[in-house]
Amino acid sequence: MTVQDVVTRVEPQTVSIDAGILTPGDPGNYYAGPYIVNRRAEGRYSVGDFYGDPAQEMWQTEYSGTRTYQMSAVHPAGLYSVYFDGVIDVETDHWDADGNGQLEAVRVDFPGKFVTTLRVRRASSTTIAASATSFTGPKTITLRGAVRKVQLVSRTKAAVRLSPNTPVKLYFDPAGATGPQYKKTVRTNSKGIYTTTYRTSMSGQWIAKYPGTDLQAPSQGAVTITVK
């Protein structure tokens, strides 16, 4: 099975889990497949409440299929356990080596077998602006921006909110250089806004990064300045 970490937003989105059979065979029934279970209680969900629809048919071919779920920020953030449940018929004589004219198979049962984990985090966004973006010679500029997070605001509702007291790492990527250089860490104020000053004499790009947490996805913004 293959899964990808999920970043949820206010509006629902489709999350897919792909499953395939690597040996000759086929699912014992078309309801066999993966399902996910939340490990963390949040909002209206207790631990184990979210598991999607295990009765959803998923096999597009005899060997592969996709199970989909609708998820949004009202679902718990954190780790989800991914299980496979059902029966797989594994062929043991695919080429009819014994010449009896039959393709023999062994039925293998997977009764809710744990396979892997899926990480779900809520989205964030980070902005940055400069008081001057084109100037001559060295100049002290003001860098200003905000961090916004998709947050659970009630048991059944999520919304985008400014994020107070949140760390923001500032980097400067000089034009023609190999990559961004870390400069400082600032924090947003009680309104979710940060402001700082920096004296610069080089053209390049200022980058503001919110590093994220186990429950909130990282984000970044950038602004380009030109020094003549």
Disulfide bonds with the S-S distance in Angstrom:
none
